[in-house]
Amino acid sequence: MHFPVIIPLGKSHVPLHLVCETLAYFIGYRYYSYLRRHSNDEISSENRLLIFIGAAVGAFLGSHILGVLENPKMLANTGVVYFMANKTIVGGFLGGLIGVELTKKQIGVTVSSGDLMVYPLILAMIIGRIGCFLTGLEDGTVGTPSSLPWAINFGDGVRRHPTNLYEIVFWLMLWFLLWFYERYHRFTNGSRFKIFMVSYLLFRFVAEFIKLDPFFSFGLSAIQLACIAGIVYYYKVFIYPSKLTEPYQYA
């Protein structure tokens, strides 16, 4: 396989990353709509829309702000082009979380709005990471050099950790584990989303050690610091794990 994989279009080509990102949004939303139609959603359509707007604004700002902070040496370059060109999923998730919580507080919604989004988000992330993988070095998310049997040459002659494939495997495992667990247990309000967030933040914290991200002098990257902040926010998941589930009620 040659990287980046492109879709030829006449004398030009379509960026595969953009195609996968668009499909991720579209298919993820269609899956969410399907799940919502087949569930008893306690949040009205009007409030759902407001929450989506809050999540979108928060995710946009969070992903780009953390993307800029990801490279400390470039902080002086704060132009609009540089701001728009840098983004990260971790910042998007945490920024979206802040946007959602602020919006819910304003409109008086107290039930979880994220539980219904977990499986659609996982599906969207898998599709998006496929695009990242096929884009290769241009995407900037490949891993450090490696001699492991599954290391991949992304076009520069260096075999590297396929970190995007690692993440796809992580998402598939999380999807299966949540689905299997929910066959026998019921998550309490908001717990599915908490597990989703904590699992990903822990994964990304570890995965960053084999990525090409810049690190501070104390050995951590901006993304890892953000992961720590998110994990601390969800500290109750670790202290009170029994509160994540409740027994099924049988008639």
Secondary structure, 3 states (H helix, E strand, C coil): CCCCCCEEECCEEECHHHHHHHHHHHHHHHHHHHHHHCCCCCCCHHHHHHHHHHHHHHHHHHHHHHHHHCCHHHCCCCCHHHHHHCCCHHHHHHHHHHHHHHHHHHHCCCCCCCHHHHHHHHHHHHHHHHHHHHHHHHHCCCECECCCCCCEECCCCCEECCHHHHHHHHHHHHHHHHHHHCCCCEECCCHHHHHHHHHHHHHHHHHHHHECCCCCCCCCCHHHHHHHHHHHHCCHHHHCHHHHEECCCCC
